[in-house]
Amino acid sequence: MKINRVRQSLVRNISAGLAVLLVGAPGVGKTDVVHEVARQTERELLVSHPVVSDPTDAKGLPYPNKKGDAARFLPYGVMAQALSATKPTLWFLDDLGQAAPAVQAAFMQLLLARRIDEHVLPNCVTFVAATNRKQDRAGVSGLLEPVKSRFVTILEVEPDLDMWIDWALAKGLPPELVAFLQFRGGDLFHKPNPTTELVNSPSPRTWHNLAKLLKAGAADDLKEDKAGVLEELSGSVGKEAATEFVNFLEVAKDLPSLDDILLYPDTARIPDEVSTLWVLASGLASAATKTNFGALSTYAGRMVQQAYGEAAAFMVRKSIVLTPGITQTAAYSRLLAGEVGALL
């Protein structure tokens, strides 16, 4: 299930107090979507990592009474926070499939009965859990059958390139990376290769890691030391993906000034190299505002006239995603009536 559909399902089920289990490969966005939904539904977020937990984390520690002839379990940590919750709260069990069976069994009682011994969870607390799959080589031994059935649904999370690009532009990730994935995309966006070797493979998470390297200047000396740049970026997404990206960077280096384009959209140069054009379209989408959209739409029209309609449409669509108010401008109305509008 694509991440946007997962988000919708989580919002609906969490709002109804129903527990959901997310399943998917490492790095596809399971944890991020849970955090996002917690913010969207205005819930406090409690996070547990059962893989490093003990059964007492979900049950409490035995505490004797003053006479020493009896004991009760004393909650601590996240369990104590959940029991004392008074506001809508989401309790996230991350990497549940890596947990020992005894830990899974302890949480099982909370998931179904919403209590352990005399400790009862308040109705404002809702569960969501996530796990990798056995084939991901992430240390998942599986989930106990009774644990699985405690969730109203099990959703397999699939990466969504278009949604990731919207997110990347909103977060200000390097436009050359956004352009490369939009231009190349497909299997190179998410190409899991579970292995015991110390190498990474392309995924939404590892491309984000590569973006961090770019922001830190990892590709600044590409011209002088291509081999060194390639080796460092390969550590993020693997050699195959990094090689394609570095080659893309070499071709897309002749980028016109965004400021010049927005100041002189009628005469500013339109690159002939397709890869450079996609980088430019990503950068302009990030820079678009209600004020400068008139200039951007003029430039988009010229791109269409030079047979670069796909890049022009991408630029306009992503501008709207990032700045929805653009659709209320006169410039947008004019654009819809022209050649660019026919491509949207």
Phi and psi in degrees as a GROMACS rama.xvg file:
@    title "Ramachandran Plot"
@    xaxis  label "Phi"
@    yaxis  label "Psi"
@TYPE xy
-63.225  151.598  LYS-2
-60.7327  -33.8579  ILE-3
-67.2552  -39.0475  ASN-4
-68.5392  -36.9647  ARG-5
-60.4858  -43.4764  VAL-6
-59.4623  -45.7791  ARG-7
-61.0047  -43.2471  GLN-8
-64.2208  -42.0937  SER-9
-62.3255  -45.4722  LEU-10
-58.3066  -46.017  VAL-11
-65.7324  -47.1707  ARG-12
-74.471  -38.5311  ASN-13
-65.0754  -39.5251  ILE-14
-62.6979  -26.5799  SER-15
-91.772  3.30355  ALA-16
76.8204  24.6683  GLY-17
-103.129  139.195  LEU-18
-84.6834  136.946  ALA-19
-128.439  142.403  VAL-20
-112.128  126.366  LEU-21
-101.239  134.124  LEU-22
-127.373  140.793  VAL-23
172.438  169.368  GLY-24
-65.2964  158.746  ALA-25
-59.6412  138.82  PRO-26
83.5146  9.66667  GLY-27
-89.1493  -7.88264  VAL-28
111.951  17.2476  GLY-29
-62.2729  -50.4485  LYS-30
-65.5447  -41.8718  THR-31
-61.6219  -41.0819  ASP-32
-69.0924  -32.3132  VAL-33
-65.827  -45.6351  VAL-34
-61.2763  -41.1654  HIS-35
-64.8838  -42.1447  GLU-36
-67.5152  -35.5766  VAL-37
-60.8367  -42.2346  ALA-38
-66.9123  -44.0727  ARG-39
-62.614  -37.6169  GLN-40
-94.1348  6.13375  THR-41
55.5761  51.2438  GLU-42
-112.381  144.865  ARG-43
-65.5115  142.175  GLU-44
-114.585  121.615  LEU-45
-108.678  133.238  LEU-46
-121.166  126.254  VAL-47
-118.472  148.386  SER-48
-119.52  86.5953  HIS-49
-57.0225  -24.6303  PRO-50
-61.8642  -25.7128  VAL-51
-113.905  20.8929  VAL-52
-102.697  167.404  SER-53
-116.828  153.182  ASP-54
-52.1505  -28.3533  PRO-55
-67.6877  -19.9628  THR-56
-63.279  -30.6971  ASP-57
-100.283  0.210361  ALA-58
-124.707  -35.7947  LYS-59
106.791  169.255  GLY-60
-97.1267  139.167  LEU-61
-64.4812  131.138  PRO-62
-131.643  116.331  TYR-63
-72.3827  152.07  PRO-64
-78.4213  179.105  ASN-65
-63.7019  -32.4937  LYS-66
-76.9009  -21.5969  LYS-67
79.7385  11.0327  GLY-68
-103.981  4.0176  ASP-69
-158.289  165.518  ALA-70
-147.586  156.486  ALA-71
-131.261  161.22  ARG-72
-86.8058  128.151  PHE-73
-101.948  113.04  LEU-74
-65.4367  150.166  PRO-75
-149.055  168.167  TYR-76
61.5301  -137.023  GLY-77
-64.2462  -35.4956  VAL-78
-60.47  -42.8045  MET-79
-64.8938  -38.6281  ALA-80
-63.1662  -42.0398  GLN-81
-65.3731  -41.8183  ALA-82
-65.5485  -28.1279  LEU-83
-97.3074  4.79042  SER-84
-64.7549  138.254  ALA-85
-122.582  -14.3961  THR-86
-106.247  159.955  LYS-87
-52.2662  125.653  PRO-88
-133.963  137.622  THR-89
-110.58  121.051  LEU-90
-102.287  113.181  TRP-91
-102.037  118.607  PHE-92
-98.7666  96.5416  LEU-93
-87.4919  140.55  ASP-94
57.0969  43.0675  ASP-95
-62.7186  -34.6041  LEU-96
-67.3966  -14.1875  GLY-97
-90.0051  -6.44746  GLN-98
-76.2701  152.113  ALA-99
-64.3621  150.259  ALA-100
-53.4444  -37.5712  PRO-101
-64.5078  -36.1273  ALA-102
-71.0512  -42.6573  VAL-103
-58.03  -42.7595  GLN-104
-63.0507  -37.1344  ALA-105
-65.1475  -43.3375  ALA-106
-71.0745  -25.6421  PHE-107
-57.6381  -41.2551  MET-108
-64.9455  -37.3968  GLN-109
-67.5784  -39.3637  LEU-110
-65.3402  -39.3774  LEU-111
-92.7297  -58.9358  LEU-112
-81.3708  -17.3169  ALA-113
58.3703  31.1756  ARG-114
-159.977  155.739  ARG-115
-134.219  119.752  ILE-116
55.1656  -126.387  ASP-117
-85.8604  -3.10165  GLU-118
-89.8026  120.657  HIS-119
-116.689  129.572  VAL-120
-72.7764  138.085  LEU-121
-67.1089  154.394  PRO-122
-64.9618  -16.4468  ASN-123
-78.0242  -4.48617  CYS-124
-98.9069  128.434  VAL-125
-125.148  145.185  THR-126
-100.685  146.118  PHE-127
-142.561  142.805  VAL-128
-131.806  161.33  ALA-129
-141.771  150.182  ALA-130
-154.337  152.411  THR-131
-79.7846  -179.672  ASN-132
-105.656  163.5  ARG-133
-58.9919  -40.2606  LYS-134
-70.5004  -6.951  GLN-135
-83.5804  -2.77093  ASP-136
54.5795  41.508  ARG-137
-107.76  17.1046  ALA-138
80.0339  19.2956  GLY-139
-83.9948  122.183  VAL-140
-95.1518  -10.4428  SER-141
115.077  173.385  GLY-142
-114.479  141  LEU-143
-58.8473  138.488  LEU-144
-52.5937  -45.3955  GLU-145
-64.5334  -25.9854  PRO-146
-71.425  -45.9176  VAL-147
-57.1296  -41.6771  LYS-148
-74.2246  -6.75419  SER-149
-75.1544  -16.0266  ARG-150
-94.4843  138.726  PHE-151
-69.1303  -25.7536  VAL-152
-156.43  152.853  THR-153
-117.044  117.869  ILE-154
-109.801  125.023  LEU-155
-89.2119  121.316  GLU-156
-88.6531  127.012  VAL-157
-114.077  142.519  GLU-158
-68.1168  150.422  PRO-159
-128.543  106.674  ASP-160
-60.4842  -44.3557  LEU-161
-62.7508  -42.9679  ASP-162
-66.1336  -37.5944  MET-163
-65.1918  -39.2454  TRP-164
-64.8971  -42.6603  ILE-165
-56.8442  -45.4569  ASP-166
-64.4867  -43.3065  TRP-167
-63.6607  -41.4734  ALA-168
-65.1833  -41.2654  LEU-169
-65.1595  -31.6577  ALA-170
-86.427  -4.17249  LYS-171
75.7454  29.0657  GLY-172
-67.2907  155.23  LEU-173
-52.9927  129.048  PRO-174
-61.176  -28.7353  PRO-175
-66.9136  -32.9123  GLU-176
-72.1013  -43.7441  LEU-177
-59.5325  -44.4706  VAL-178
-64.3999  -41.7196  ALA-179
-60.6848  -46.61  PHE-180
-69.9724  -33.9753  LEU-181
-68.1193  -40.4556  GLN-182
-74.0209  -42.347  PHE-183
-98.5687  -52.1683  ARG-184
41.216  -138.107  GLY-185
56.4409  -133.382  GLY-186
-68.3114  -18.2878  ASP-187
-78.3806  -16.067  LEU-188
-71.7347  -41.8196  PHE-189
-140.044  103.743  HIS-190
-134.331  73.8199  LYS-191
-63.4465  139.727  PRO-192
-141.055  74.8405  ASN-193
-57.8763  128.804  PRO-194
-155.77  158.334  THR-195
-84.927  -8.06494  THR-196
-73.3629  155.374  GLU-197
-87.0798  65.6463  LEU-198
-135.033  154.64  VAL-199
-102.55  164.369  ASN-200
-131.519  161.929  SER-201
-64.3615  132.627  PRO-202
-159.135  165.213  SER-203
-53.0877  -39.7141  PRO-204
-66.9039  -44.8053  ARG-205
-73.3266  -30.3144  THR-206
-66.3625  -35.0946  TRP-207
-64.4379  -39.077  HIS-208
-61.9291  -40.4363  ASN-209
-63.8244  -37.1287  LEU-210
-60.2867  -38.3731  ALA-211
-63.5895  -39.5843  LYS-212
-63.0561  -42.1645  LEU-213
-62.3745  -42.0012  LEU-214
-65.5945  -28.5844  LYS-215
-81.7004  -3.95613  ALA-216
98.2632  17.9863  GLY-217
-61.7433  -27.4884  ALA-218
-106.006  10.822  ALA-219
-64.3952  -30.1881  ASP-220
-106.389  35.5122  ASP-221
-57.743  -40.6011  LEU-222
-65.8308  -36.8159  LYS-223
-86.1773  -29.2714  GLU-224
-145.002  67.3426  ASP-225
-60.4246  -40.7411  LYS-226
-62.3283  -40.5295  ALA-227
-67.515  -41.4417  GLY-228
-62.2326  -45.3429  VAL-229
-61.1073  -42.4168  LEU-230
-63.3627  -41.3366  GLU-231
-68.6215  -43.5456  GLU-232
-70.3231  -29.4063  LEU-233
-62.0334  -29.3263  SER-234
-66.4324  -17.3712  GLY-235
-89.9088  -48.6035  SER-236
-125.115  6.37012  VAL-237
91.9285  157.965  GLY-238
-68.3902  -40.3435  LYS-239
-61.0537  -50.757  GLU-240
-66.9883  -41.3659  ALA-241
-64.3871  -37.5839  ALA-242
-62.444  -45.2217  THR-243
-62.5664  -40.4405  GLU-244
-67.9348  -43.1668  PHE-245
-63.0159  -40.7014  VAL-246
-62.0952  -38.6972  ASN-247
-62.758  -43.2666  PHE-248
-60.7801  -40.638  LEU-249
-62.5623  -38.3479  GLU-250
-76.8666  -33.5221  VAL-251
-94.2437  29.2418  ALA-252
-85.4017  -20.0947  LYS-253
-90.0124  74.8205  ASP-254
-100.02  125.661  LEU-255
-64.6777  160.392  PRO-256
-71.3927  129.155  SER-257
-63.1244  -39.2385  LEU-258
-62.0072  -41.0876  ASP-259
-64.0789  -39.6227  ASP-260
-63.547  -43.6744  ILE-261
-73.4975  -24.8585  LEU-262
-84.0099  -36.7979  LEU-263
-130.395  63.6582  TYR-264
-65.3254  -21.6489  PRO-265
-77.7514  -22.5749  ASP-266
-125.17  -12.049  THR-267
-58.9089  143.519  ALA-268
-64.2549  139.533  ARG-269
-106.524  119.031  ILE-270
-60.3716  146.486  PRO-271
-84.8265  -29.0316  ASP-272
-77.0185  125.436  GLU-273
-61.7629  -42.7536  VAL-274
-63.2827  -39.8438  SER-275
-63.5571  -38.263  THR-276
-62.1731  -40.4332  LEU-277
-68.5768  -37.3487  TRP-278
-61.9396  -43.5929  VAL-279
-62.2782  -43.4881  LEU-280
-61.6419  -39.3364  ALA-281
-65.8681  -43.7343  SER-282
-64.4637  -41.0878  GLY-283
-67.6117  -37.3513  LEU-284
-61.7021  -40.0304  ALA-285
-67.9809  -30.3954  SER-286
-89.1611  -6.56304  ALA-287
-67.5607  138.924  ALA-288
-136.954  170.999  THR-289
-61.5413  -31.816  LYS-290
-73.7035  -42.3653  THR-291
-97.7154  4.68028  ASN-292
-65.8666  -27.077  PHE-293
-59.2885  -45.2706  GLY-294
-65.3276  -43.2458  ALA-295
-62.3788  -40.1252  LEU-296
-67.9324  -33.6855  SER-297
-63.3309  -44.6753  THR-298
-64.7515  -39.7822  TYR-299
-60.5109  -40.4107  ALA-300
-61.2962  -40.4842  GLY-301
-66.3681  -35.9441  ARG-302
-62.107  -41.9396  MET-303
-63.4074  -40.975  VAL-304
-63.1886  -26.868  GLN-305
-96.6612  19.2885  GLN-306
70.3638  29.0494  ALA-307
-112.158  43.0588  TYR-308
-62.9412  -36.4989  GLY-309
-63.2684  -44.8093  GLU-310
-66.6372  -38.015  ALA-311
-63.7422  -44.2832  ALA-312
-64.9459  -40.5302  ALA-313
-59.407  -45.5043  PHE-314
-59.8423  -44.7977  MET-315
-69.2479  -45.4031  VAL-316
-59.209  -44.7448  ARG-317
-72.4216  -29.9614  LYS-318
-60.3659  -41.5076  SER-319
-68.7343  -38.91  ILE-320
-60.8511  -43.2449  VAL-321
-77.5601  -33.5921  LEU-322
-133.948  80.1574  THR-323
-57.0236  -27.1152  PRO-324
-62.4162  -14.5567  GLY-325
-57.8755  -33.7968  ILE-326
-66.9706  -11.9771  THR-327
-94.5723  2.08967  GLN-328
-90.3432  157  THR-329
-65.6293  -34.3079  ALA-330
-62.0585  -37.7805  ALA-331
-68.3217  -40.2021  TYR-332
-60.8563  -40.7791  SER-333
-66.7641  -39.5761  ARG-334
-61.9129  -41.4809  LEU-335
-60.7851  -29.4109  LEU-336
-82.3173  -7.70849  ALA-337
-105.939  -163.147  GLY-338
-65.419  -36.9475  GLU-339
-65.6759  -41.9795  VAL-340
-57.8539  -33.3396  GLY-341
-68.168  -18.3086  ALA-342
-94.3442  -10.8296  LEU-343
